[in-house]
Amino acid sequence: MEVNTLDYEAIFLQALKELLPSLTRYTDKQLVSKAGKEKFEEGVCQMVDFVVRSCGSDLNKNECYAIFMQVFKCLVDYMSKTLQIPVTLHTVINNTHLMPFATNMAFPGYADSGLLKTIVAPRSLTAIALKRAS
């Protein structure tokens, strides 16, 4: 199935800004320019391809954002702890090719088996679990 990555660029940027709060001072256009348009588009394509392969293409925007955030967290954790490289806009964008490996380190086999979507709980299930715990 062909996926239009333009639909995911805003979600990708939102997740990046959440991950790296220093980026919130920039507009989306400035961030794309700062990262380099080609590198940015390549990063979005790599994220979308990985997520669609691992979850399917039927994610709503909130699920997509949650998965992007979790995948970014796995990548950042891998970059900072294993590779010991600083986490910046450029290092994240330049290392998006490592997302599958970093995610597999945190959630072995989930992506390959199409279960990546299960690493984020839908809000309704989270609310039910919290209610039961109280």
N, C-alpha and C positions, 0 to 999 in steps of 0.2 A: 504494500500500500504506500502510495506517495504521500508524504507529509509536508505541508507548507511550513518551513521553519520561521517565516515571518510572524506567524501566529504565536511563536514561542519566544521571540526576542525580548518582549517586555517582561515576561515571566523570568527569563534568564537574568535580565538586568536587575529586577526586583530582588531575586535571590542573591545575586552578587552584592547588592547594597546591604542586604541584611547580614550577610556573611562578613563583609568588610565595611563597618559603619563609617569609616573615613570617606567612603565613596558617595555618601548621601549629599555631600555638598556640590556634587556635579550633576548636571542634567544628563539625561540618557544620551543625548546627542554628543555631549562632551566626553562621556565615558567611552562611547564607540570610537570617537576620534582618538582619545588617549590610548586605547588598547590597539588601535589600528583596525580599520574597517574589515580588511581581509581576515586578520587573526580573530576578530570578534565573531564574524560570520562562521568561520571554521569551528570556533568553540561552541557556538550555538548548534551547528550541525552535528558535532560530535556528541553533545549532550542529548539532543533530540533523538538521534539514531540509537544511542545506547538505551535511553529510557523507553522508546517505542519497542525496541527489540526485547527489553526486559519486562515490560509491563503491558504492552499493547498500546494502541492509539486511541483508546476510548476514555482517557483520563479527562476529567473536568479541570478547570483552571486551578482550583484549590488543591486537587490531588497532584496536579503537575507541579505546582509551586512547592508542595511538601516534598515530593520526590526529588526535585531539583535541589532543594535545600539539603536534604539528607545526602545526596550524591556529592554535593559540594563539601559538606562537612567531612565525608569520608576522604575526599581528595585533599582537603586542607590538613586533616589529621595525618595522612600519609606523607604529605610534603613536609610538614613541620617536624614530625617525630621520626620518620624513617629516613627520608632524604635530607633532613635538616637544612631545608632551604627556607628563606623568609617567605611569608605569605603576603603577596601584593596582587594588585590587579593583573600586572604583567605575568607574574609567575603562575597564577591560577589559569589565566587564558592560555599561556604557553604550555601548560601541562594537562590540558583537558583530555589529551589522548590517554592519560593514566587513569581516568575515571573508572573504567571497567575493572582494572587491577585493584585500585584502592577500595572500591566498593566490595569486591570479592574478598578482600582482606578482612573487612568488617562484617560482611554477611556472606560467608562462603556458600557458593552454589545458588544463591537466590536469583541473581540476574540470569544465569545460564538456564535455569529451569522456569523462567518467566514469573517468578514469585516476588520480584522486587517491589511490587505494589503493596505487598503485605508488611513492609517495614514501616509504613506510616498508617496509623489507625484513623479511620474516618472519625470526624468530630463526634458524631452521635454515639459511636462505640466508646470513645474516650469518656464522654459525659456519663454514660451508663456505668462504666468501670469505676469512675470517681464516686458516683452516687452510691454504688455498692460498697465501696471501701469506707465510706463515712458511717 
